[in-house]
Amino acid sequence: MHREIQKMREIALVYLDRSGGLQKFVHDCKKYNDSKQSYAVYRFIISINPSDIAELDATLGNYILHNPIQAAQIFQSVCFIAIKTLSLIEQLQTEAQISILLKPTHLPPLPSYILSLSAFPFDYTSQRFYMSEGIAIAMGTVTKYTQGARFLCTEETCPFSEGFRCIRVHLPGATESATVRNDFVCSLCSSPLQEDMKFRVLGDKQIVEMIDAKVLDALKGYSNDKLHFRIQTVTVFLRDELANKMKIGNHYKIIGIPACVQNGLQATACIEVNSVQPCKPKGPLFISDNFKYLLSLSSSSCWRFTAILANIFASQVVPPGTYNTLKLAILLSLVQTCEKENADYLDLLIVTSDTLVIDRLLNYSVCLLPRGIRHPPSSEIFPSVSKDKHGTGSASIHACSAVLAKGGVCYIADLSSYKKDKLELLQSVLESRMTTVFIPGKKYGEEADQQVTISVQTNFWSFVDIDSSSKKHIQKDNFLIGQMDVSLIPPNLLDVFGLLIYDEFPSCRLSSLIPHVLKKAINPDAMLYRVSQQFKMQDYEEFISFAKNLHVELSSEAENLIQGYYLASRRVRRDSVHGSTVSASALKILISLSKAHTKLSLRKKVLEEDALIAILLLESSLTLKHGKSALCIAPNPVFPFDLSDENSLQQRDSYLRQCHHQLWTFIGAYGPYGPGIHTSTNEE
């Protein structure tokens, strides 16, 4: 065995030399040596490529993968000899003072190296490297732990009563009491050991709760998946340079060593993490042949493909041809989802009297995204803080619906059921896309209070039940033409929602909706329409994933149309007391809608035709909030009539061209250079 160990030490030295690790090690030693300070423990990180080291020596490669703690001792011996031979650290006295952390760059892509966070039983006894994936669902604040400590024998005649012979170093899965406590005894004379406190080395520690990404399927509120699976959080320890490497709500791939932490009578399975890598979703590089064929058939017009798409969308939930404006808005919001900072968000607020059908439609749509979350009313929308369950007494921040929906949609359901303070918080988040968690220091054992700011990168969907809201307050009489009574919702909250959509369902369409609902109640899996068979849920998932990853740019023509309408609309919708009723965020919403329509059309250049649809949708939303303007659009401007055949599509194209001409007339009259209104503001 000694010969094998010696051979592995030689191979380890060769690997360090060839990989550049030896040069990095010398550089790290220089930092310690320059400090001229003695430490109980000198900590070094060694990056290991399992493939390269296995090529050098299979035995050492296998030893690192399956006995990492013992393998670290081999590198510890090599590093100690190197330090003494090259005189790298003058203060170093014993080999025990060297702490080695092996960081594998990857693990073999084999099932035996993958540790599922949802599988049972959880292997925490093998003490070897595993790779796991999951979402950071809760995060503690950064606290201190003992990396290493120096102990001295209390018997003065004992050789261990001086020097650095009794060194205790933190090992994976060990608690603080395993490293430092007052009942250790000398291995030489069995006398009590006493810690030399001035040599204690502290490091940063952060506790994170991770959970299998399958939890997202359970939080959608609806799924076609009939399988049942077990979901449980797993405690993950991030130490030293890895502290704060994770962000709450993000998806990560980790490599670490499973262990079991004993805290009194409670035992917790955990993972000591050696490396952290963010997992970025990879969308499909294709769309189904049926969508390609539909795109080719509708290529004669920039408006037809999205019109047909909205017409047939969600035929499993509502009959084709119903709720077209709402379905188009949903599709536009779905393709405007991403995890980038300062993204073009598109939030939807629907005013309806048919909450059951609308709820089913929104629930179906949420399930088309990997990060579509239906918010359960019993929990918090935004992150909350509580005491860490591991007995540290520190604060732990819990990711709630909005954070888990990162890069997707958070569906809140009926907004009128929430209290004023919750609505004010929602408004603040919609305005800034940030939320702040306050951590009182006195409560959580800290000297000072803390404020943690968390980014909220998601689209929000909600609806208001107009029937229930009308019963809760007295309706006003002084409404403008086209304006709706939504006074139950604060005006500022209405403004920050990208689109306000009124689901006005004509009674003539009940003849198609009622049979649909009854047939689905009898047979939920029934395909009632041909389009339901041609365009299945998976096809829409692939289509949305492909479309939302398209990079689009504004053309100068579209930009001029958007800016012209924005300025004209702000000037027309103005009163002498409050100024313009069109918020400054309307310009962002217009750009987001235009880009979304371009993505939905599978193009990369925003055209005037895209901007026109965006303007009609926003103008319809502004009409519901503030009444009609001089532009005077139809009640349902994007879908003024049913789409049943080729003639109806041509008729719609002709109508939209008239709207385009009407819009330029409006801009000419009230725009920046128009004769209609001569007042201006610095903001414009």
N, C-alpha and C positions, 0 to 999 in steps of 0.2 A: 504493500500500500504506500509506503514511504517513497518508493521509486516512482510510482504513478503520480503522486503529489508533486515530486520534484520535477518530473517531466512536464506536468501541467503548468508549473511555475515558469519553466523555460518557454513554453508555448505562449503563455500570457505576456511575457516580456517581448517576444517576437511580434505578437499581435499589436501591442501598444506602440512599438516602434514603427510598424508598417502603417498603422491606421492614423498616425498623428496624435494618438492619445498620450504618448510619452512627452511630446513637446508641450501639450496642454498641461500635463501633470507638473512639469518643471516650472511652467508659468504660474500655476496655482501655488506651488511651493515658495516661489519668490515673494508672493504677497504675504504669506505667513512669516517668512524670514525677515522681510523689510519692516514688519510691525514690531519686531524685537520683544514681543509679548509671549509669555508661555501660556499654552492652553492645555486643558486636560485631554481634549480630543481635537484632532486635525481632520477635517472632513473633506473628502474628495469624491467627485462624480466622474465615473468612467462610462463612456458611451460604448455599447457593445452591439455589433452587427452579428446576429447569430449565424447568418449564412457564411460570412467571411471567416469567422472563427471556427466553424465546423469544417470548412475546407482545410484550414491549417491542422486541426486536430479534432476528430469527431468526439473523442472522449471528453475533452474540455468543453466543447460545444454542448454536449449532452448534460454535462455537470452544471453548466451555467443555467440551462433551461429548467432542469429538474431539481437542482439543489443550490439555488441562488445564494442562500445565506452562507453555506460552506464554500461556494465558489468565490464569494467576496473575501474570504479569509486567504485564499490563494493570491488574489490581487493585493491584499493587505501585506503579505510577506514580500511580494515583489516590490511594492512601493516603499516599504521600510528599508529594504536592501539598497534600493536606488537612492533614497534620501541620505543614508549613511555613507554610501560609496562616493556620491557626488557632493556631499556636504551641503545639501539643499536647505535644510532647516536646522540651525544650530541648537534651538531650544528643545528639539525632540529627543526623548530619552528611551522610550520603549515602543515595541511594536503595537502594544495594546492601545496606544494613543491614536492610532490611525483608524479612521472610520471610512469604509468604502461603500459607496452606493452604486450598484450596477444598473445602468439604464439601457435596456434593449431597444434598438431602433424599431424592431417589429418582432413578431413571433411567426413561426411556420403556419401557413394557412391551412391548418388541419383541425378537424372537430375537437380533438383532445386538448387543444390549446384555447378553446373558446368557452367562456363561463357565462351562461345565460343568467340574467338577473331575475328571470321568471321561472326557471326550471327548478325542480325539486328532486332529490335533495341538493343543497348548496354545498359544494366541496370546499371546506375551509381547513382541512387537516393536512393537505399535501405539501403546503409551504413552498409552492413553486409558482412560476409566472403563468398568468392567464391573461387573455384579452377579453374585455367586456365592452358592451355598448349600452348607453342609456341616456336619460334626460336628467339634468340637475334640477330636482324638484324642490329642494330646500338647502339653504346654505347658512352656516354659522359665521359669526364674526371671527377674525383671526385672533388666536390666543397664543400663549407661549407653552412650550414643552421643553423637557430636558433632553438635549442631544447626547450629552455625556457628562460624567461627573467623576471626580477623583476622591477615592476613599483612602484613609490611613488607618493602620492598625493601632489600637489604643495601648498595646504592650510595647513600651519603649525599646526593649531589647530585640524585638522582632524586626527582621530585615524589611518587612512591609510597612513599617512605621514611618518610612520616608520614601521619597521618589515617586514615580508614576507606575507602580506595579499593579495596584488595584483600581482599574478603570472600568466603569460600567457605561455601556453604550446602548442607546435605544435600538430595539429590534422590531421588525414588523409585527404588529398586533399587540405589542407590549403596552401596558398602561404606565402611567407616571410612577406608580408605586413599585413597578418592576425594575425601574431604573434607579430611583432614589427612595430610600426609607431608612429607618434607624435600627433595624434588627439584622443587618448583614454581619457575618462573622468572617474572620480571617481564615483563608484556606490553608495557611501554614501552621498557625498556632491556635486557631479557634477562638481567639479573643474578639470582642466586638470591634466592628469597623465604624469609623466616624468620618463623615463627609467633610472635605475641605471646601467650604462654600465659595471661597474666592475663585475657585477654578471651575465652577459649574458653567457649562456651555448651554445656552438657551437657543431655541429655534422657533420658527413660526409654525403654527398648526391651524388647519381649518377643517371642520367637519362638514361634509356634503352628503345629502341624501340623494341617491340616484335610483331611477326606476326604469324598467324596460319600456322601450318606445311603444310597445303594444298598448300601454295605458291610454294613448291618444285615441285608439279605436273605441275604447270603453267610454271616453268622454265626449264622443260625438252625439250620443243620445239615440243613434240609429245606425244600424250596420247590417249588411247582408251576411256577415260572417256568423255562422251558427255555432262555431267552436267556442268552448269555454276554456279560459286559462286563468292561472293564478298570478296575481299582481301584488308585489310587496317591495317596499323600498329597501335598498341596501346601503349601509353606511360606508362612506368612502373617506379616507384620511389623505388630505393634501398637506405636505410638509415642506417648509423652507421655501425654495425657489418656486414650488408649485402652488403655494398659497395665492389666492386670487386669480389663478389661471382659468378658472371656470366662471361662467356667468349664468345666473339663474335662468332656467327655462331652455338653455341650449342643449344640443345633442352632442355627446362626446364619445370617443373611443379611448379607453384607458388600458394600460398594461400595469399589472400590479400583482401582489401576493395576497391571497385570501388568508384571513386569520379569524380568531374568535376572541373578542374582548370581554373579560369578566369584570362586571361592575356590581359588586355585592352579590346578591342572589341572581342577578340578571346577566345573561350571556347574549352578546350581540355579534352576529356574523358581520365581518367588515372586509374591506380591501385596502391594503396599504399601496398607494399609487406610486408608480415609478415614472410614468410618462402619461401625458394628456394630449390628445389630438382632437380638434373639432371635426365633427361629421357634417359634411355638406350634402344635402339631397341632390341626387342626380336625376334630372327629368328625362323622359323618353325623347329620343331624337326623331320621332316619327309620329304621324297621326294615322288613323285608320283609313282604309281605302274608300270607305263610304263618305268620309269627310272630304277627302281629296276630290271625289267625283262631284260632290255637292258644290265645292269651291269652283270647279271647272264649269259647271252648269250656270253658275251665277256670276261669272267673270265679266259680264257686259256692264255691270253696275257696281259701284263701290258700296252700295247700301244693301244689296240683295242678300248676300251671304249671311250677314249678321241678322237680317230680318227673318230669314228662314230658320236660322239657328235658334232665335228666340221663340219662334212660332212652335217648333217641335220639341224644345227643351223640356225636360222633366215630365215627359208624357207618362211616366210610371206613377206620377203623383196628381197631375192635373191634365185635362184633355188638351190636345194640341190646339193652338189658336186662342187660348184663354190666358189672361194675365201677361200679355206680351211685353208691355212696358216694364213691368216688374221683373220678368224673366230676363229681359235685356240688361236691366240695371244689375241684376245678380251676376250675370255672366261678365259684365264689365268689372264688377268688384272682384270676382274670382281671379281674373287675369291680372289684376293690379295688386297681387300679393307677392311680397318678397321679404328677405331678411336684411336688406340693406338699410343703412342709416339714411335719413332724409328721403325716404321713398315716397312715391306718389300714392298716398292712401286714398281709399274711396269707401266712405262709410254710408250706410243706408238706414233710413228711418221710414217705416211704412205706416201709413194711417189706414186702418181697415175696420170693417165690422164683421169680417169672416175670419176670425183668429185661427180656427181649426185648420182650414185649408192653407192659410198663409204659414202657419207654424210647420205644417208638413212640407211645404215647398222649401222653406228656408232650411229645415232640418236635412232634407234630401241634398240640397246644394252644399251645405257645410261638409257633408261626407265625401265630396269630390276632392277635397284637399287633404294632404297628410296632416296638416295642422289646423283642422277645422274643429273648434270646440264649442259645444253647447253648454252654456253656463248653468250649473245647477243652482236654483234660487237659495238653497240652504247654505251655500258657501260664499266666500268673498270673491269679488270680481278682480280686485287688485291685491298685490302682495301684502301679507300680514306678518307679524312678528310674535314669537312666543319663546319660552325658555327651552333651551336644548335638552332633549330627552336623555342624553347620555350622562347627566349629572354634573356637567361642568359649570352650570349656572349661567352660561353665556347666552346671548340672543341667537335665535335661529329664524331666518327669513324664509317664508313659505311661498312658493310660486303658486299663484291662483290662475283662474281661467285666462285672463288677458295675457299673462306672460307665457303660459303654455301654448297659446295660440300664435306664437311668434312666427311671422312669415305666412300667416294664414288668416282665419276669420274667427272672431269671438262673437257668438250669437247669444244675445242677452234675453231674448223673448220680450214679454210685455213690459215696456218701460214705465207705464203708468202705475205699476205696483211698487215702485221703489220710492224711498223717502227722499226728502230734500237734500240731506247731506250726501247721500250716495249719488244723486244726480249732479250735484256740484262737483264732486270728485271726478265723475265721468267727464264732465265738461272740461275740467282742468287738464285731464289726460288727453282728450281729443285735441285741445289747443296746443299742447306742448309735446305730446307723444312721450312724456316722462311721468313717472310717479315717484314720490319720495316716501320712504319708510323711516319713521322716527323711532330711535332706540334710546329710551331713558337710561342713562348710565347707572343711576342709583339702583334701579330695579334689576339690572343684569350684571352687576359687579364691576362696572367700569367707572373710571374717575370722571369722565365727561360724557355728556350726551352725544349721540351720533345721528347723522342723517345720511341714509343710503339712497342714492338716486338710481332708479332702474328704468331702462329704456323699454317702451311698449311699442313693439313693431307689429301691429296687426290691424286689420279692418274690423270695424264694429257693425253688427247688424242688430236691429231691434224693430219692434212695432208698437203701435199705440192702438188699443181697442177704443174706437171712437164712441161706441155705445156705452161702455163702462165709464169712460172719461166724462161723457156728457152728464152722467148721473152725479158726479162728484163735485160739480161746480155749476154756477149759474152762467148760462151762455150770454155772450155779449150780442148786442143788436147792431152795432155800427160796423158791420163788415163791408169791405170793398168787394167789387165784382171778382169772383174767382177765388176769394180768400176763404180759408177753412178755419174753424174754431179748434185750435190746438193749444189753447191758453193753459191747459193743465201742465204742459211741458214748458220750462223756462225758456224765454226767447233766445237767450245766449246759447243754450244747449241746442236749440233748433238750428242756429247759425253754423255751429261747428260740425254738425252732421253734413256730409257732402251732398246727399240728395234726400229730399223729402218726397215720398211717392204716395199718392192717394190711390188706393185700390178700389176704384169704382167699377163694380161688377154689374153689367146690365142684366136685367131680369130675363132677357131673351136667351142668355147663354146658360141659364139654369137647366135647360133641357139636355145639355151635354154634360154638365157637372154632376147632377144628381145621379144619373145612371152610372157614371164613372165611380163615384164614391160608394154606391151600393155594391157594385161588382167587385171592387177592391176589398170591401169589408168581408165579402163571402170568400174570395180567393185572392189574398194579398200578392201572390206571386204571378198572377195572370198577366199576360201581355195583351192588352186590349187594343193596341194599335200597331200597325205595320212598322211605324217609325221606332216604336219601342224595341222591336227586334233588330232593326237595322242599326240603331244607335243606342248601345247599351251603356250602363253606368261606367264600365271600364273604359269605353271609348271616350266618354266625356272626361274622365280622369286624365287620360293620356293627352287629349286635346288641350285641356286647360294647363297641364304641366308644360306642354310644348309652347303654347301661346304666351304664357306669362314670362318665359325666359327669353323672349324676343327682345332685342334692343332696338327701340324706335327713336326717331328724331323728328322734331318739328320742322315742317317746311316753312319758308318765309310767308307763303300765301296763307297757310293755316294760322300762323302767328299773328299776322295782320288782322285776320278776321276775329280771332279771339280777343286781341287787345282792343279792337274797335268796338266790339259788342260790350266788353267789360266797362270801358269808359262811358259809352253811351248809356248803358244800363244804370251805372252809378249816378249819372246826371239826371236821368228820368225819374228814378226811384229816390227822391230826395224831399225832405221837408225842412222847414226853416228852423225847427227846434233841434232835431236829432241829426241833421245832415243826411247822408245817403244811408238807405236801409240795406244796401248791398254791401256785405262785409268784404274786407280786403282778402279774406281767404277764398273768395269766389274765383279769383284768377287761378289759384292753385287747383281748385276743383275742376275748372274748365280744362286745364292742361292735362290733369289726370284722366278725365273722361275721354278727351281726344286721343290720348295715348292708348287708353284701354280699348277704344273702338278700333284703333289701328291694329293692336295685337290680336283682337278677336277676329279681324279680317285677314290675319296672317300676313300682314305687310310690315315694312320697316320704316316707312315714311308717312308722317301724319299729313294728310291732305285736307283741303277745305271741306270735303265731304264728311270727314271724321269730326272736324270742328263744328260743323253744322249740327250733327246729332248731339254732340256735347252741349251746345248752346240751347237746343230745344229742350233737352232734359233739364238743364239748370233753370231755364226760364219757366218751365212748368213747375219746378220746385219753388222758385221765387214767387210765382203767382199764388200758390197755396199758402205761402207765408204772409205775403204783403198785398195780394190782389194783382189785377192785370195792369200792364204797362202799355206804353204807346206801341210796343211791338205787336201786341194783341194776337197771340197765337191761339190755335184751336185747343179745346180741353184735353185732347189726347194727341199731341202734335207728332209723335214719332210713329204711332200706329193709328192713323185716323179711321181706318176701316179694316175689315177682316182680310186676311191673306189666304185665299182659297185656290188661286190658280195663277197662271202667267199674266193674265190681264190685270189682276189685282196688284201684282208686283210692279207692272208698268205704270199703273195708275198711281201707286205710292211714289215711284221715282219722279213722275211728273209733278206730284204734289210737293215733294221735297225740293225740286228745282225752283218751284214758285216761292217756297219758304226761303231758299237761298237768296233769291232776288229781293224778296221783302226785307230780309235781314240787312242786305247792303243798303237798301233805301233808308232803313232805320238808322244805320251807322252814319250814312251821309247827312241825315237830319240832326242827329243828336251826338255824333261822335266827336273826336277831338278837334276836327276842323269843320264840323257841321254848323249851320246857322241857327239851329233850334234853341240852344241854351249857351249862354256866354260865360257862365260862372265856372270857375275851376278851383281846384284845391292843390296844395303842395303835394299831397299823396299821389294824386293822379299824374 
